[in-house]
Amino acid sequence: MRLCVNTSNKTKGMCADFAIHDKEDGSPHTHIMLTTREVNPTGFGKKNRDWNSPQRLKEWRENWANACNERLQEDKHIDHRTLEAQGIDREPTIHVGVKAKHMERKVKHPRAKANREIIARNTARHMHKLKERYIALDRQVSSMQNEASEARREMNSLRIKAEEITERAELIDKTGNEQAIAYFKRTYKIAPEQAGREVERFEAIAQSKRHLQDKLQEKITPLAEQREAFLLNYQWQSVYAQLNPNRQDIYDFMAKLEKENRRQSTRDSLARLRAERALDSISWDNFQEIVKQAPPEKAQALIELRERDRERERLREWERVR
């Protein structure tokens, strides 16, 4: 089949042979072969070097991406730019090709092996970033929660102290006991007649602590939601990595990245340990969410994998108590 391709408002004289393939396997595609010589009324003319230029290729790639994105669903998107141009820190995979894939079924082809290693490294890097982001958010949320708890403790302490001062001042006002007055001055560093003003001062401080607590809670809520999103994403990647034939490569590269990140204080280490326990403990709700998003064949594999893990855990528990 032959058609004339328009690259601008007027026909440029480029011919293309194309074949559309749709084997109903979920991968419809087309093969297009273009000429580098312009076609005119007398036949093929001179080569058009502009058609083979990097700038023209970039333009066509961008046009293709725009055309695809107009028809894709909202949650899907393609980008014609390189990973580096997009600001994505991911190692680009290599094109394996049909022959290499066919050979891979019989022997371990170096090109396919190299591609699997790249994918394993990219997976490990992505998981490592998710983990570090979760740990940073967990540390931030914990710090704010501690600050809010401290503000609440101070509020309660001020309230108790204000009630105590009020009660003692009222008792002194009724009895006029000199020993009680001396004790009051020694304990609270004020005279009994100054109790009302001191209580007002406490109330003002308590109010500021209440405002601080409210502001902290406003910040904590969205951060905690982000933290949970990173937790689920990491656990999703972690579960899928267990199904990957190259999972050992993923774990090895993760360990290498972890080793590079290990220079921390004891406090940071404890915070990291707490976060790592949360990351490695997949709740039943999170597991169900992961399975729900998985294709049917992978969902079944994930369920079987979890059952095996639970069986191993039961055996370990039995060994401990035996």
C-alpha positions in Angstrom: 0.0 0.0 0.0 1.4 3.4 -0.9 0.5 6.9 0.2 1.9 10.5 0.1 2.9 11.9 3.4 2.3 15.6 4.2 4.8 17.0 6.6 3.4 20.6 6.5 0.6 22.4 4.8 1.7 21.2 1.4 2.7 17.9 0.0 6.4 17.3 0.3 6.6 14.5 -2.2 7.6 11.8 0.2 6.3 8.3 -0.5 5.8 5.6 2.2 5.1 1.9 2.0 3.3 0.8 5.2 1.8 -2.4 6.6 -0.7 -2.5 9.5 -0.5 -5.6 11.7 -3.1 -6.6 14.2 -2.9 -10.2 15.4 -5.4 -9.5 18.1 -2.7 -10.1 20.7 -3.0 -6.6 22.3 -0.1 -5.2 20.2 -1.5 -3.6 17.0 1.3 -1.8 15.1 2.4 -0.6 11.7 5.6 -0.8 9.7 6.4 2.2 7.6 9.2 2.5 5.0 9.9 6.1 3.8 11.9 7.4 0.8 14.7 9.8 1.2 14.2 11.0 -2.4 11.5 13.5 -3.4 8.9 12.2 -5.8 7.9 14.6 -8.6 5.8 14.2 -11.8 8.8 12.6 -13.6 9.6 10.1 -10.9 12.2 10.1 -8.1 14.3 13.2 -7.7 17.3 14.2 -5.6 17.7 13.1 -2.0 16.2 15.4 0.6 18.8 15.6 3.3 16.5 17.5 5.6 14.3 14.4 5.9 17.2 12.5 7.4 18.3 15.3 9.8 18.2 14.9 13.7 16.0 18.0 13.9 13.4 16.5 11.5 13.4 13.2 13.4 12.8 15.1 16.7 9.9 17.0 15.1 8.3 13.7 13.8 8.8 12.0 17.2 7.1 15.0 18.9 4.2 15.0 16.4 3.8 11.3 17.0 3.7 11.7 20.8 1.1 14.5 20.5 -1.1 12.4 18.2 -0.9 9.4 20.6 -1.6 11.5 23.7 -4.7 13.0 22.1 -6.2 9.4 21.9 -4.8 7.9 25.0 -6.7 7.7 28.3 -6.1 10.4 30.9 -4.0 8.2 33.1 -1.6 7.3 30.2 0.9 9.4 28.5 4.0 9.1 26.2 6.9 11.5 25.8 9.2 11.6 22.8 12.1 13.1 24.7 15.0 11.2 26.2 14.9 10.2 29.9 17.7 12.8 30.6 15.7 15.6 28.8 12.6 14.6 31.0 14.7 14.8 34.1 14.2 11.1 34.9 17.1 9.4 36.6 16.6 6.0 35.0 19.0 3.9 32.9 17.6 3.5 29.4 17.1 -0.1 28.3 18.5 -1.3 25.0 16.6 -2.7 22.0 16.8 -6.5 22.1 15.2 -7.3 18.8 13.2 -10.3 17.6 16.3 -12.4 16.7 17.9 -11.9 20.1 14.6 -12.7 21.9 14.3 -15.9 19.8 17.9 -16.8 20.6 17.3 -16.1 24.3 14.8 -19.0 24.4 17.6 -21.3 23.4 20.7 -19.7 24.8 21.4 -16.8 27.1 21.9 -14.0 24.5 24.3 -11.3 25.9 22.1 -8.4 24.6 19.0 -9.8 26.3 21.0 -10.5 29.5 22.3 -6.9 29.5 18.8 -5.6 29.1 17.5 -7.6 32.0 20.3 -6.3 34.2 19.4 -2.7 33.2 15.8 -3.3 34.1 16.9 -4.9 37.4 19.0 -1.8 38.2 16.2 0.6 37.3 13.8 -1.4 39.5 16.3 -1.3 42.4 16.9 2.4 42.0 13.1 3.1 41.9 12.5 1.0 45.1 15.4 2.7 46.8 14.1 6.2 46.1 10.6 5.2 47.3 12.2 3.8 50.5 14.3 6.9 51.1 11.3 9.2 50.5 9.2 7.2 52.9 11.9 7.2 55.6 12.3 11.0 55.2 8.5 11.6 55.4 8.3 9.2 58.4 11.0 11.1 60.2 9.3 14.4 59.4 5.9 13.2 60.6 7.4 11.7 63.8 9.2 14.9 64.6 6.0 16.9 64.2 4.0 14.4 66.2 6.5 14.6 69.0 6.3 18.4 68.9 2.5 18.3 69.0 2.6 15.9 71.9 5.0 18.2 73.8 2.7 21.1 73.2 -0.3 19.0 74.5 1.7 18.0 77.6 2.6 21.7 78.3 -1.0 22.7 77.8 -2.2 20.1 80.4 0.6 21.1 82.8 -0.4 24.8 82.5 -4.0 23.9 83.1 -3.3 21.8 86.2 -1.0 24.5 87.5 -3.5 27.3 86.9 -6.2 25.3 88.8 -3.8 24.7 91.6 -2.9 28.4 92.0 -6.6 29.4 91.8 -7.6 26.9 94.5 -4.7 27.8 96.9 -5.3 31.6 96.3 -9.0 31.2 97.1 -8.2 29.2 100.3 -5.7 31.9 101.5 -8.2 34.6 100.8 -10.7 32.8 103.1 -8.3 31.9 105.9 -5.5 34.4 105.7 -3.1 31.8 107.1 0.5 33.2 107.2 2.2 29.9 106.7 0.0 29.2 103.6 0.9 32.7 102.3 4.7 32.0 102.7 4.4 28.6 101.1 2.4 30.1 98.2 5.1 32.8 97.6 7.9 30.3 97.9 6.3 27.8 95.5 4.8 30.1 92.8 7.2 33.1 93.1 4.2 35.4 93.3 1.9 36.9 96.0 -1.6 35.4 96.4 -3.2 38.6 95.1 -1.3 38.1 91.9 -2.8 34.7 91.2 -5.5 36.0 88.8 -2.9 37.7 86.6 -0.6 34.6 86.6 -3.6 32.4 85.6 -4.3 34.7 82.7 -0.6 34.4 81.6 -0.9 30.6 81.8 -4.1 30.7 79.7 -2.4 32.8 77.1 0.6 30.4 76.8 -1.8 27.5 76.7 -3.7 29.1 73.9 -0.5 29.6 71.9 0.3 25.9 72.4 -3.1 25.0 71.2 -2.6 27.1 68.1 0.8 25.4 67.5 -0.8 21.9 68.0 -3.5 22.8 65.4 -1.0 24.1 62.9 1.2 21.0 63.3 -1.8 18.7 62.8 -2.7 20.6 59.6 0.8 19.8 58.3 0.9 16.3 59.6 -2.3 15.1 57.9 -1.2 15.6 54.2 2.4 14.4 55.0 1.0 11.2 56.6 -1.1 10.6 53.5 1.9 11.0 51.3 3.9 8.7 53.5 1.1 6.0 53.2 1.2 6.4 49.4 4.9 5.9 49.3 4.5 2.9 51.6 1.9 1.2 49.3 4.0 2.0 46.2 7.2 0.5 47.7 5.3 -2.6 48.9 3.8 -2.9 45.4 7.2 -2.8 43.8 8.6 -5.2 46.5 6.0 -7.8 45.9 6.3 -7.6 42.2 10.1 -7.9 42.5 9.6 -11.3 44.1 8.0 -12.5 40.9 10.8 -11.2 38.8 13.2 -13.9 37.5 16.1 -11.5 38.1 15.0 -10.7 41.7 18.4 -11.6 43.1 20.0 -8.9 40.9 17.4 -6.4 42.2 18.1 -7.3 45.8 21.9 -7.2 45.3 21.8 -3.7 43.7 19.4 -2.5 46.5 21.9 -3.8 49.0 24.7 -1.8 47.2 22.6 1.4 47.3 21.8 0.8 51.0 25.5 0.4 51.8 26.2 3.8 50.2 23.5 5.4 52.5 24.6 3.9 55.8 26.6 6.8 57.3 24.1 8.1 59.9 23.8 8.9 63.6 22.3 6.4 66.0 19.1 8.3 66.2 18.8 8.3 62.4 19.5 4.6 62.4 16.7 3.9 64.9 14.3 6.0 62.8 15.4 4.1 59.7 15.0 0.7 61.4 11.4 1.6 62.5 10.6 2.8 58.9 12.1 -0.4 57.4 10.0 -2.6 59.6 6.9 -0.8 58.4 8.0 -1.1 54.8 8.6 -4.8 55.1 5.3 -5.5 57.0 2.6 -5.7 54.3 -0.8 -5.4 55.9 -3.7 -7.5 54.6 -5.4 -4.3 53.3 -2.4 -3.2 51.4 -1.9 -6.7 49.9 -5.5 -6.8 48.8 -5.0 -3.4 47.1 -1.9 -4.6 45.3 -3.7 -7.8 44.1 -6.7 -5.7 43.0 -4.5 -3.7 40.7 -2.6 -6.7 39.3 -3.5 -8.6 36.0 -5.3 -11.9 36.8 -2.3 -14.2 36.1 -0.1 -12.0 38.4 -2.8 -11.7 41.0 -2.9 -15.5 41.4 0.9 -15.7 41.5 0.9 -13.0 44.3 -1.7 -14.9 46.3 0.3 -18.1 46.0 3.5 -16.3 47.0 1.9 -14.8 50.1 0.6 -18.2 51.1 4.1 -19.6 50.8 5.5 -16.8 52.9 2.8 -17.3 55.6 3.5 -21.0 55.7 7.2 -20.4 56.1 6.4 -18.0 59.0 4.2 -20.6 60.6 6.9 -23.2 60.4 9.5 -20.7 61.9 7.0 -20.0 64.8 6.5 -23.7 65.4 10.3 -24.2 65.5 10.7 -21.4 68.0 8.0 -22.8 70.5 8.9 -26.4 70.0 
